[in-house]
Amino acid sequence: MKLPDAAPPSAAVPCRVSIVIKALNEEKRIVAAVQSALAAVQALGGEVVLADACSSDRTVALASGFPIRIVQLAHADERCCGAGPQLGYQHSLGEFVYILDGDMEMLPGFLPLALAFMQSHPGVAGVGGRVVEMNTSSLEYLARVERGQGHMQAGEVDRLDMGGLYRRAAVEQAGYFSDRNLHSYEEFDLAARLRARGWTLQRVAFDAVRHHGHDAPPYALLVRRWRSRYICGLGEVVRAAWGQPHLRLVLTGVRELRLYAAVLLWWLVLLLCLVAPIAWTLRLAAFAAMAAAPFLLMAWRKRSAGKAVFSVVSWCFNAAGLVRGLLAPQRPAREMIGSVEIRNSR
């Protein structure tokens, strides 16, 4: 099999691995994240870059006590899940780049294993490991586990959710690390662009990071994600991919896309029930039956009324977010992100 051509290096690369930590108001976890990243690159000739999205707490102050580079968005209104990784990437120098959330900790042993794997597999663009979840009680966590069971297993995967080590040459060939317009699904977007160019992604059966997550009630989390536009990410990914080589991979690679499209169809059916040219009692009966159907189905599948209600409510939020993301204006993804360098350890 012919391997994909690597992009020519844009400049001399003075370090082996860059760990980019993306953060927004992570003062509770940032020290542990930075310390774990420094320990991970110590023997590899690496660097740590903190990409801060204009935190209003002590995230930057606490991180400034460590020998790392700190960069920050020049404009707070540009903060989103896609802007953080790209900001850190454009300031990093490593031949390989790992993206770490500010509420994560790198675990010992993963980076050497991932580097060895990529050296022996030149067609692999990125390698991820197991994510050790520390918050295992929320409904949101349980739903995320169910959604991600496939691509979180060891072997070739279609994305590296929750972080991975990427080959810079492959990323440059794909154009950019993450799309500055995306409020979520940034890892999937990168994976689709890489795979469309012949690269593959792998997940190994080795613990890579410890993830703490944000402890919030599930319904409050849905509202917060609507306000932050996180819930619009899937629609934004589809819009960005329209007319691009990776569009097919986007449309076929996200099971939720079909689910949320079905929810939009369900809404249309409910509307038709209300305006159908039949007796009002029949209209109400048809509306009630169609409205109750998904709740009853999920209650049967999950054996829990609470989980069923949360699932359907979550679908509705995400379906509305899909439409909102599809209609959102976008800036050129290759455009440099305005930034301020707060600390330079070089």
N, C-alpha and C positions, 0 to 999 in steps of 0.2 A: 504494500500500500504506500502510495506517495505521501510523504509528510508535508504539512503546510510550510510554505516559505516563511521564514522569520523576517520581520521588518529590520532594516538596517539600524544599528544603534544611532540615536540622535546625538549622543555625547558620551565621553568616557564615563564609565560607571565606577566610582571609587569605593563602593561598599557592596557587600554580597546581598544583604537582606535589609529592607526597610519595613518596620512595623508602623503602620499609620493608625493612630487611635483617633476615632471620630467621637466627639463629645459635645453635649449640650447639658449644662447644669448637672454634672455628675460628681459633685464634691464628695458624696458618700463613698464612691467607688474608684475615683480617679487615681488615688495613690496606689491602690492595689494593682490597678491596670498598668500603670507606668512601671512599677517595680517588676511586675511579671514580664513585661515586654523587654525591659533592660536586661533582665536575667536571661531571657530567651536569645537575645542577639549577642550576648557578651562574647561567646566563643566563636561567633560566625563572621566577625567583621562587619557588624551591622549598625543601624541607627534607629532611633525612635522619633517619630514626628507626631505631635498632637495637632489635630485639625479641629479647632474650636469654632462652634457656630454661634459666637457672641453670647457666651454664658453670662448669666447675671448673678451667679453665686461664686464660690471660691474655687471653682474648677481650675482656672488658669493660675491663680495664686499658689495653690497647692502643687500643681505640676511644675511650676517655675523653680522649685527646689531641687529638680533633678536635671542631669546633663542630657537634655533632649531639645529638639527644635520645636517651637510653638508658633503656629500660624493661626490667624483668625480671619473669618469672613470680614470683608470691608463693609458689607451692608447686611444688617441683620434680617432684612426682609427677603433675602435670598436663601435663608436656611431651609434645607430639606434633606431627605435621606440621600439623594444623589449628589448634592453639592459637597457634603462633608468628605466622602472618600476621594472625589476628584480634586478637591482643594489639597488634601494631604498628598495625593499622588503627584500633583504638579510641583510640589516642593520636595519630593523624595528623590533619592539617587540610586536606590538599590537595584540590582539586577533582578531580584525577586521582591515582591511587595505583598505584605500581609495586612489585611484590614481588620482592625479590632475595635469593637464597640467599647465605649467608656465604662459600661457596666459588666465587662468581661475581664477574665484573667487568662493569660497564656499559661499552658501547662508544660512542664519540662518534657523534653524529648521529642516533641512533635516536629519542630522546625528541621532538625537534622534528618529525621525520617522523611519528611516531605521533600527536602532538597535532594536526598539520595534517590528518591523515587523519580523526580523530575529529570535528574541527570541521566537516568537509565531509560527514560521514556520521553524522547525529544518531541513527540507529538502532543504531549499533555500541556495544556495552558495553565491549569490550576489544580491544586490538591487541597482538600479539606479533611478534617478529622471528625471524631465524635464530639458533640457538644454536651457537656455535663450541665443539665438544667438544675438550678437550685430552687426555683420557684415552681413547685409541681402541684399546687393546690387549686389554682384559679381555673375557671371555665375557659378563659382565653388560652391558657397554656394547653389544656387538654385538646381544644379544637385545633391548635397549631400542630400538635403532635400528630393528630389524625390526618391533617392536610399534608404534612411533610414526610410521612412514613417512607415513601419511595426514595426520594432524593437525599434522605438523611442516612440511608443504608450504605455500607461499604460497596465499592465497585464503581463502574462508570456511571455518572449522573448527569442530569441536564442542567444543573445549577449548583452553586455552593452557598446556599443560604447560611447565615450566621458566621460567615467569614471563611477565608481560604488563602493559601499562598499562591500568587500568580506570577507568571513569567512576563517580565516587562516587554520583551520582544513581541509576544503574542498580543498584549494589550495595545501596543503601539500600532500593530497591524489592524486591530479592531477599531482604531480611531481615538479612543479616549477610555478612561477607566470607568467612570460612572456618569450618567446623564444628569447634568445639573438641574434639569426640570423635574426629576422624579421624586415623589414624596414617599415611595416604597417600591418594591420589586426591582431595585437597582441591581441586585446580584443576578436576578433572572435576565434582565436586559443585557448585562455584560456577557453572561453565558450564551445567550442566543446569538449575539454578534460574533463571539469567538467560534461557536460551533458552525455558524454559517460559513466560516472561512477554513473549516477543516480541522480545527483544534478539538481536543477532547478534555473533559474534566473528570477527576477521580476523587473518591472519598475513601480514606483508609480506615481500618478498624483500630484506631488509636486515639485516645483522648487528646483533643487539641486545646479546648478552652473550657473555662467554667463561666456559666452565664447566670447572672442574678436576676435580671429583668426588673421591671417596675411593678411594685405591688399595688394594684388598684382594683376596685370593684369592676367586674366585667362590663356592666352597662355604662359606668362612668368612663371606662377606657374607650368604648365605642364613640361616645360623645367627644372625647378628647381627640380621637383620631379623625373625626369629621372636621373639627375645628382646625387641626393642624394640617389637614388635607392628606394625611397618611393614607386614608381610605380611597384616595383618588389615583393611587399609583398604577393600578392595572390599566385603567383607561388611558393614562399618560403613556404607558409603555406601548400600548396598541397604536396610539396616535403617532408616537415617535418612529415606530417600525413601519408605518404605512408607506408602501412603495420601496422599501429597503429589502436587501437579500434575506434578512432574518425574519421577515413578516410571518412566513409559514410556521417557523419554529415558535413564534410567540402565540399565534392563534391556536396551535395544536398542543402547546406545551403546558398550558395552565388550565387545570381542571376547573378551577373556580370561574374561569371566564364563561364556560358553558353553563355553570350553575347560576351565575348572576344574570346571564341572558335569559335563562328560564324564569327567573324571578320577575324580570321586566315583562315577559310574556304573561306571567301570572297576574301581574297588575293590570295588564290590558284586558285579560279575561274578566277580572273583577269589575272593571269599568263597563264592559259590555253587558255583564249581568245586570248592572244598575240601569242601563239605558235600553235594554232589550224591549221590543214592542209586544210585551205580554203583560198579564195582570201583575199589579204591584206585589201581591203576595207571592207569586211565583218568582218574581225578580229577587225579592228579599231571601226567599228560600234558596235560590241558586247562588246568590252572593254568599250567604252564610255557609253553605256546603263547600264552596270553593275556597272561602277564607279559612275554614277550619282544616281543610285537607292536609296542607303541609305540616301543621302542628300535630295532627293525629299521626301522620306517617313518621315524623321524627320521634314522637313519644314512644311509638312501637319499636323503632330501631334502636333508640338509646336507652329505653327502659327508664326514662326519667322525664317528668314533665318540665322540670326546671331547665334541663339541658335542651329539651325540644324548643321551648320558648326562646331561649338565648340563641339557638341556631337560626331560627327563622328571623328573629329581629336582626341578628348579625348579617344575614343574607340581604335583608332590606337596606341596611345601611350601606353595605358594599355595592349593591346594585345601583343605588343612587350615586355612590362615589364613582362607579364606572362611567356613568353618563357625565358626571362633573369633570372627570379626568379627560374624557374624550373631547370635551368642548374647551378645555383650558388652553390658553395661548402658550407657546413655547419659544424659548430663546435658542439660538444655535448651540448645540451640545458641545461643539469643539471650541467654543469661545472660552478664553482664559477667565477664571473666576477671580474677581478682585479680592485682594487679601492684604493683611497687615502682618508683618513678621514681628512677633513679640519677643521671642528668644531664639538665638542661634547658637547651638552647641559646637559648631564646626570652627 
